[in-house]
Amino acid sequence: MTHSIRTQVAIVGAGPAGLLLGQLLHKAGIDAVMVERQSPDYVLGRIRAGVLEQVTMDLLDEAGVGARMHRDGLVHSGFDMLFAGQRHRVDLAALTGGQNVMVYGQTEVTRDLMDARTQAGLPSYYEAQDVQVLDFDTDHPRVWFQKDGESYEIACDFIAGCDGFHGICRASVPRAAIKEFEKVYPFGWLGVLSDTPPVHHELIYVNSERGFALCSQRSATRSRYYLQVPMTDTLDQWSDDAFWAELRLRLDPQARADLVTGASIEKSIAPLRSFVTEPMRFGRLFLAGDAAHIVPPTGAKGLNLAASDVKYLSQALQDFYLERSQAGIEAYSGRCLRRIWRAERFSWWFTTLMHQFPTDTAIDARLKEAELDYLMHSQAGLRSIAENYIGLPLNFGSPAASTPAF
């Protein structure tokens, strides 16, 4: 027996992108059904970054889930860059007319959105198996899946592919209709989460002879630290003591003195890649978030880019249903990609500048140090870093032409 479901939008993937889209559509009176192959606990257990741009904060408020973020999040008006043994502050607020970022973990964003969806009684199917997206090149797309031994088919007007880099949506697009751009970096980030006070009240990005490091945080009592490591490294090689010892070697004397260490509550090694799919619309299937693009975590763009995709898509769907206009749908891919490539450029540049590459020579290290020295002593350089870090406005630059969709 197959259970038949009818909705306006089928959302595949219940991470922050899918959940935010669902909440924005609900607020606009548009029906959406969500399908997720993992369990809610698994989704909430994924540890991710949490530096939110103003655009993302505004969207969470628009979705009606911003209260806890404003209560518990940490407003940051700047960050430090450490190189050649000295720290330099990038004053975001002063350089951008008072704009800031918010440190609030992606897990907490997901929890707030998940709770809102549950409280509203909106249909969500977790632990869905063998999910398939079908007929999206027609006016009658479908999503088919199995759950608890039963088959389900969702008939819908549109499919939103928010199911991540390894999801089924992008994989279902004919290869001839899609172009993929990828750069894989020859190192990863070894991350440690610990219930220790942060070493500094703002983030510290570190360029050292021993490799990149990042001192981040989740709250006033929980810290998140990262070390650049070869991708050949394994977690077995990195005890807590070894991690803290190596982090100290990459910090300045003041940070070493202020560092509080403790047992890790999560430890992982994440690869770094730049990845973009063009286009992001295929008939009535739209890709959003990690399904369409990946950025290196340097610069904290991943979640924020997903949020801007969702803003463009939710507005396009509202225009379609409420204004009977297809302009937003036609322009979706081009609008997203213009913003995405700018963020990819910044993340690639920042990653290249702050990390040590296996092919770097002595002159490469000196050139990076000279560029950092220039940037920290140039108002134009600092302003460029600041405006990219806080996130370019959604309407930055002239509109891009829409990319073709088959």
N, C-alpha and C positions, 0 to 999 in steps of 0.2 A: 504493500500500500504506500502511495506517495501522498504526503500532506501538501496541499496547494495553498500558497500564501500570495496575496496581492499587496503591493506597496508602491509608492512613488519612486523611492530610492533604496537600492540595496547597497549596504556598506559592508565591504569585505575587509575585516581587520578591526580589532577593538583596542588598538593602542591609542595614544593620545590624539593622533590625527583623525582616526575614525570616530572616536568618542566626541571630539570637539565638533566635527562635522555634524554628527547626529544631534548634538545639543543645539547647535545653531539652527539646524533645520526644524527641530521641534519648536524652538522659540518663534520661528516664522510660520508655523502651522503646516509644515510639510512632513508627510509620513516617511519614516525610514525604518528598515529592519537591519539589524547588525548580525553578522556571522563571523565567528572567531574560532580558529582551530585549537587554541589553547584554553586552559581553564582560567578563571578570574585570578586565582592565586598565582598562577604562573605569570600572567601579565603583570601583576603588581610586584612580582619578585624580580623583575628585570631592573638592574641598577643602571641608571643613565645619568647624564649630566643635568644641570638645572640652572643655567643662567638665562633668564627670560628678558627679551627685548620689550620695549614699550608696546610694539604692535601686538605681541603675544599677550601681554598683560591686559591690554584693551579688549582683545578677543575673549579672554577668560571672563572678564567683567560682562561683556555682551552676552556670553553664554549663561550668565548668572551663577558662576562658580568661583568668583574671585575673592570671596570673603576671607577664607582661611589663608589664601596667598597673602593678602594684605596684612593679616594678623600675624602670621608666622614667618613670612618671607623676610629676607634681609636685603634692604635697599643698598646698592653699591653705587657710589658716585665716581668711582675710579678704580684703577688697579695698578699694581707695580710690575715693572719689567726689570729683571735682574740680569746683567751681563757685565763681564770684566770685573766681577766681584762687587759691583755697586748696584743699588736699586734706584730706579727712576719712576716717578708716579705719572700715570696718564690720567689727568683730571677730566673725566667724561663730562661732568656737569658744566664745568667752566668752558670747555671746548665746544659744547653742542647746545648752548643756551639753556642749561638746566636739566637736560635729559639724563636718566640713570638706567641701570639695569637692576633686575631683581634676582637674587639667589633663592631658588625654590625648586626642590628636586623634581625631576620628571615623574618619579614614582608618586609624589604627592599630587601633581597635576592629574595624573591618571586616576588616582583614588577619588579626587574631587569630582571628576567627570563621570566616573563609574557610579559613584553614589548618587549623583544627580539623575543619571539615567534610570537607576533602580527606583529611586523615589518617585519618578514620573511614570513608572510602570511601562516603559518603552520596551518593545520586543528585542531581545538579544539571545542569540543561540551560541553558547560557548561549547567547546570541545566538539565542534563540527568536523566530520571526517570526509575525505574525498571531495573537497569543495571544487566545483567547476563553474566557470563563468561562460555563458553560452549566448550565441546569437546577438552579440553586442554590436555587430555591424548591420543590424536591422532595427526596426522600430519597436521590436518586442524582445528585449534582452531578458535573460533568465539566470538565476543562480541556483545550482543544484548541490545538495550535500546530504550526508547521512549523519544521524545522531541517535545513539542508543538503539541501533538496529533498525531504525525507521528512516525512510527517505523523505526529503523535503524539496519542494521546488518553489522558488520565489519568482513570480512574474512582476516585472518592474518597468519603469520608464528609463531609468539610468542605473548604472553600476559605478560605485566609487571604490576604486582599488586602493585601499589604505593598509595593505597587508604586508608591507615591508619588503626589504631587498630580496628575500627568498620566497616571496609569496607567489600565489598562483596567477594573479591578475596580469602582471607584466609577462610572465611565462606563457600566457595564453594568446598573446598577440602574435600574428604571423611575423616571422623573422624579416620578411621583405618590407614590412610596414614600419619597422622600428630601427633607430640608430642609437648605438650605445657608445659612450665615451668613458674611458676608465684609466685611472692612474693608481697603481698600487705602490705604497711607500715601503722602503726596505727596513721598517722597524715597527714596533707596536708600543702601546702604552700599558705599563704595568700599574694597575690602580689598586689602592688600598682604602677601604672605608673603616674608620675607627671612631669610637666614642671618646674623643679627646678634643679639647678646645682648639680652635684653629690657631696656626702659628701667627696669623696676621688678620686684622679685621677685613681686609680686602684680599683679592686673589693676587698671587705672585706668579708671573710667567718667567721661567728661568732658561737662559742660554748659558751653558757651561761647557768647559772642555770635555766633561764626562758625558754630556748629553743633556737633553731637555728635561725639565721638571716643572710640575705645576702644583702649587699649594692652593687648594680650593676648600670648600666647606658646604655643609648642608644646614647647619644651625650653629648656635653659639657653643654647643657641646659636641657636635659631630663634624668630623673633618674628612675630606677626600683628597688624597695625594696621588700623583702620577709620576712615573719615571719612564723615560724613553729607554726601551730595551730591544735587542735583536729579536726578530720573530722566531729565531731558533730557541730562544729561552723558554723554559717551562716553569710552572708555578712551584714545582718541587725544588727548583734551584733557589727560590726566594722565600726564606723564612722571614718572619716579622722582623727579627733582629737585623737580618741582612738588608731588608728594605730600608729600615730607619738609618742604618749606617751609611748606605749609599745616598739617601736623600740629604743627609747632613753634609756630605762631601760636595753636593751641588749648590748648597745654600750660602748666603753671606753670613758673616760672624753673628750679626744681630738675630737673624732668623734661627741660626743654630742654637743660640742661647735660649730663644723663646720656644723652641719646638718641644711639645709634649708628646711622648710616644705611648703606645699601648697596644693591646691585642687587636688584631684586625677582625672585623666582623664580616668582611667580604673582600675577596682578592681575585683579580682577573687580569688577563692580558688581552687587549683589544687591538686588532689590526687597524691600520689607517689606509683609507683609500678615498679618492675623488671619483665620483661616478655620476653621470647624467644620462637620462633617456630622452630622446626626442622622437616624435612629439610626446605629449602627455595625455592626448585624447585620441581615442580610436572608436569612431562611431559614437556609441552611447556608453562607452567605458572611459572613465577618467582615472588617471593615476595621480596619487598625492603622497607627499612625504617620502619615506625611505623606499617606497615602491618605484619612485621616479628618480631619486637622487640621494647620494651619500656625500657628506663632506668630512674631512678630517676634524676631530673634535677641537683642534686649535681654533679659538675664536668663538666657540659655542654657537654654531649656526644650525645644527641638525633639527632640533625641536622647533626652533623659530622659523626655519624655512617651511617645515610641515604646516605650521600654523598659518603662514601667509598663503600657501597653496589652498588650505581649507577656507580661508577668507574669500579668495577669488572664486572657488568652486561654490561655496554656499551662496554668494551673491549672484553668481550665474544661474543657479537653480531657482533662487527667489525671483530673479527677473523672468525666467521661463514660466514659472507657475503663477506669479502674481501680476506680471506686466505683459505676459505673452510675447516676450522678446527672446530671441536666440542669440543676441549679440554677445552676451557674456559667455555663453557656451562656445561660440565660434572663436572668441578671443582668449579663452582660458589658457591654452597651452602657451601661446606667445607671451601673455602677461606673466605667467609663472616663470618661464624660462629666462626672461630678461632679468628678473630678480635673482633667480637661482645662479645664473652664470656670474653675476656680480659677487654673490656670496662665495661661490666656488673659487673665484679669483682671490678673494681676501683670505680664505682658509688655506689655499695653496701657498700664497705668498707668506703668510704668517708661519705656516708649518716649515717652509723652506728656510725662512730667516732664523727660526728659533731652534731647529734641530741640527744634529750632527749626522751627515750622510756618510756612508762607507767610502764614497768616492771623493769626499772633501779632502783637499790638501791644505797646507799651512796658509796659503794665500786665500783660500775660501773662508777660513775661519777669520782672518783679519778683515776681509771684505765685509763679512756679516757684522763684525764688531763695529766697523766704520759706519755701516749703514744704520745700525742701532744708535750709535753716537750722534749721527746727523739727525735722525728722527726725533730723538729726545731733546734736541736743542733747536728744533725748527717748529714754529707755530703751525706752519702749513703741514709738516709731517705729522705732528701730534694730532692736528685736527682731522687729517685723513684717517689715521688709526681710530680715533674716537668715533667719527661718524659711521665708519664701517662696523665697529664693535657694537654700538648701540642699535644698529640695524637701519638700513636705508628705508625711507618712507615707502608705503605701498604704491604711491603714485610718483616715485622718483623717476625723473627723465620723461621723455615722450613715450606715448603708447607704442608697443611693439605690434607689428603685423602678426596676425594669427598664423600658426603653423598648419599645414594641411593635415586633414584627417581623412582616412579612407572610409 
